[in-house]
Amino acid sequence: MKKFRFALTILSIFLVCFSSFSQSRKQLEKKRSNLKKEIKKVNSLLIETKKRKSNALDDLKDLTQKISIRERLIETITLENDLLNKEIKKNQKQIKKNNDELAKLKLDYQKMVVKTYKSKSLQSKTMFLLSSESFYQAYKRVKYMQQYNDFRKKQGEEILVKTKEIEKLNDSLLQRKTVKERLIAEEKDQNEAVEKDKESQEKLISSIKKQESRYKRQLIKKQKEEKRIAARIDRLIRDAIAKSNKAKGAKKSAKFALNSAEKALRANFEQNKGSLPWPVSGIITRKYGVQPHPTFPGISINSTGLHIAAKGNSDAKSIFNGEVMSIQGHPDGKKSVYVRHGNYISVYNSLETIYVKKGDPIKTGDKLGKIFTDKITGKTKLSFVLYKNTTRLNPQEWIQ
């Protein structure tokens, strides 16, 4: 009985381990699928959208992003392969252990059959029963012998059934060798693609180095323009807070004075942190915060929000319920829409056509405006910024 329980315990532990392995592999399969979709997005939204003219710095950034995603994909494939190997080895080891156990049980059972046969010839079974002190004791001895024989038979049958189940499980895993071979082939293809992209990357870097001073001037000019726009946004929000608080008779503050409805909206907005929808479907080309420039050492980029590349003619959509706080035009002809959600403000920059007006009530997913598409490069990018009062937030922590 102890051996049987021990075997079942080992089997239960094995099945739990297998389940955890399977879950991890499913997560990796999902991640691999998502990364492949991301590569397709990079190709369609960044690499293949080039028109008459392109900037080598932008091309290099796009290519570097694509290489980074491919390298993450290769890493995921490697991890997936490792898990498959572990599962197969663990199954084979468990089957061997159960087969050994089964062989031992068969041997014990065989010995029991032989012993029983000899006992019959010597009439020891009869003597065992006749030597009983009472009819009740004789009855108990008969039941004992029956139960003993039944248990040994059942024990062998149960272990055999469990072993067959694990063998089937192993057959299923061995079939995954086909999956593994496909993953190895995919990993090889991705490695070759990375090498090819890196060759193009080296050529671009070499080209940029030849005209480094010109590209640096362009970069500094662009950064100054972004700082000016960021300062205008900050100033507009400060003015909006002052105007709103004055209208409510509240004292001067850097924060919105909220009524009960606005407080409820704020709370609802905060409860949805991490699950808010994207302002546009696409791929993030620049993250929030200070980050080193990928080409020029010593130069940092301070991103006030997220830059999201999207398909041409895409619309910017509100990430939550609120009200259009302001619409702002910029010297380059692009526009921005500010949507207030209690004391949170989402800002949608780089729009060329606006669909709303100041004071409009807004629902989650409402279209705010058409995103600007560069007529030269063919790229469509939204700059998305998020504030709490006058404090900038990392939008990536709030959207899905």
Order of alpha helices (4+ residues) and beta strands (2+ residues): alpha-alpha-alpha-alpha-alpha-alpha-beta-beta-beta-beta-beta-beta-beta-beta-beta-beta-beta-beta
